[in-house]
């Protein structure tokens, strides 16, 4: 049973505008991905939700500020990033450090993300249930990878 969901940040829960510069919490416009609020509300009823982001230039507080701006922070139990973990996302070590911090077995955790190399591959290696949010699945996948096109498919 999944007790913890780790979510990628950019383009999984919040729109990563390619032309925006600087830290997302300071962008003129921030926007939640379609269906993010509904998915987090539903999942948070039976599981804890954490952000596991590769954003290298934002602190935990700055990440939280961005989530506050779109009203998603109320569903988030914590934020993991390079600034507070000391490791870059995209490796099993990043996820294993989160698991150790949360004191939870990988079998009870799902990683939801849009980047196959930085979200899905490390989740597979760490023994975490990978959930790939993509509209263009062109990669042959192991059987344990769940592929969704919209966050509403999570609940």
C-alpha positions as CSV (number, residue, x, y, z in Angstrom):
1,X,0.0,0.0,0.0
2,X,1.3,3.5,-0.9
3,X,1.6,5.6,2.2
4,X,3.8,8.3,0.8
5,X,3.8,10.0,-2.6
6,X,6.9,11.9,-3.7
7,X,6.1,14.4,-6.5
8,X,8.4,16.1,-8.9
9,X,7.8,19.9,-9.0
10,X,8.2,21.4,-12.4
11,X,5.8,20.3,-15.1
12,X,4.4,17.6,-12.7
13,X,2.6,19.8,-10.2
14,X,3.4,23.3,-11.4
15,X,3.9,24.7,-14.9
16,X,7.6,25.3,-15.6
17,X,7.4,28.2,-18.0
18,X,10.5,27.9,-20.3
19,X,11.0,31.7,-20.7
20,X,10.7,32.5,-17.0
21,X,14.0,33.4,-15.3
22,X,15.1,33.0,-11.7
23,X,13.4,31.2,-8.8
24,X,9.8,30.1,-9.4
25,X,8.6,31.7,-6.2
26,X,9.6,35.1,-7.7
27,X,8.1,34.6,-11.2
28,X,5.4,37.0,-12.2
29,X,3.1,34.2,-13.2
30,X,2.9,30.8,-11.5
31,X,0.4,28.1,-12.3
32,X,-0.6,24.7,-11.0
33,X,-0.7,21.9,-13.6
34,X,-4.3,21.0,-14.5
35,X,-5.8,18.7,-12.0
36,X,-3.0,19.1,-9.4
37,X,-5.1,20.5,-6.6
38,X,-7.8,17.8,-7.0
39,X,-5.2,15.0,-7.2
40,X,-3.3,16.2,-4.1
41,X,-6.6,16.7,-2.2
42,X,-7.7,13.2,-2.9
43,X,-4.3,11.5,-2.2
44,X,-3.7,13.5,1.0
45,X,-6.8,11.8,2.5
46,X,-4.9,8.5,2.8
47,X,-1.2,9.3,2.2
48,X,1.5,11.9,3.0
49,X,2.7,14.0,0.1
50,X,6.2,15.3,-0.3
51,X,8.0,17.2,-3.0
52,X,11.2,15.7,-4.4
53,X,12.7,18.3,-6.7
54,X,15.8,18.8,-8.7
55,X,15.5,22.5,-8.4
56,X,19.1,23.3,-7.6
57,X,18.8,27.1,-7.0
58,X,15.8,27.1,-4.7
59,X,15.7,26.5,-0.9
60,X,13.0,24.5,0.8
61,X,11.4,27.8,1.9
62,X,11.4,29.2,-1.6
63,X,9.9,26.1,-3.0
64,X,7.1,26.2,-0.4
65,X,6.5,29.9,-1.3
66,X,5.8,28.9,-4.9
67,X,3.3,26.2,-3.7
68,X,1.6,28.7,-1.4
69,X,1.1,31.0,-4.4
70,X,-1.0,28.3,-6.2
71,X,-2.7,26.9,-3.1
72,X,-1.1,23.5,-3.2
73,X,0.9,23.9,0.0
74,X,-2.0,22.7,2.2
75,X,-1.5,19.2,0.9
76,X,2.3,19.0,1.1
77,X,4.0,17.5,4.2
78,X,7.5,18.5,3.3
79,X,9.9,19.5,0.5
80,X,13.2,17.7,-0.5
81,X,15.7,19.4,-2.6
82,X,19.5,19.7,-3.1
83,X,19.6,22.5,-0.5
84,X,18.3,20.3,2.3
85,X,19.5,16.9,1.1
86,X,22.9,17.8,-0.2
87,X,22.4,15.5,-3.3
88,X,21.2,16.2,-6.8
89,X,18.0,14.6,-8.0
90,X,18.3,11.9,-10.6
91,X,20.1,9.3,-8.6
92,X,18.9,6.5,-6.3
93,X,20.9,8.1,-3.5
94,X,18.7,11.2,-3.6
95,X,15.6,9.0,-3.1
96,X,17.3,6.7,-0.6
97,X,18.2,9.7,1.5
98,X,14.5,10.8,1.4
99,X,13.4,7.2,2.4
100,X,15.9,7.2,5.3
101,X,14.7,10.7,6.4
102,X,11.1,9.6,6.4
103,X,11.9,6.2,7.9
104,X,9.7,4.4,5.4
105,X,10.2,1.3,3.2
106,X,10.4,1.8,-0.6
107,X,7.5,-0.5,-1.2
108,X,5.2,2.0,0.5
109,X,6.3,4.9,-1.6
110,X,5.5,6.1,-5.1
111,X,7.4,8.7,-7.1
112,X,5.3,10.7,-9.5
113,X,7.2,12.7,-12.2
114,X,7.4,13.7,-15.8
115,X,11.1,13.0,-16.5
116,X,12.0,9.4,-17.2
117,X,15.7,9.8,-16.5
118,X,15.4,12.0,-13.3
119,X,12.2,10.6,-11.8
120,X,11.4,7.1,-13.1
121,X,14.8,5.4,-13.5
122,X,16.0,6.4,-10.0
123,X,12.6,5.3,-8.5
124,X,13.0,1.9,-10.1
125,X,16.6,1.6,-8.8
126,X,15.4,2.6,-5.3
127,X,12.5,0.1,-5.2
128,X,9.9,2.9,-5.2
129,X,6.7,2.6,-7.3
130,X,7.4,4.8,-10.4
131,X,4.5,6.7,-11.9
132,X,5.4,8.5,-15.1
133,X,3.2,11.4,-16.2
134,X,3.7,11.6,-19.9
135,X,1.7,12.1,-23.1
136,X,4.4,10.5,-25.3
137,X,5.4,7.1,-24.0
138,X,7.8,5.9,-26.6
139,X,10.2,4.0,-24.3
140,X,9.8,0.3,-23.6
141,X,9.0,0.1,-19.8
142,X,9.4,-2.4,-17.1
143,X,6.0,-3.9,-15.9
144,X,6.2,-2.0,-12.6
145,X,6.1,1.4,-14.2
146,X,2.6,3.0,-14.2
147,X,2.1,5.5,-17.0
148,X,-0.5,8.2,-16.7
149,X,-1.5,11.1,-18.9
150,X,-3.3,13.2,-16.3
151,X,-3.0,13.5,-12.5
152,X,-6.7,12.5,-12.2
153,X,-5.5,8.9,-13.0
154,X,-3.8,8.8,-9.5
155,X,-7.1,8.5,-7.6
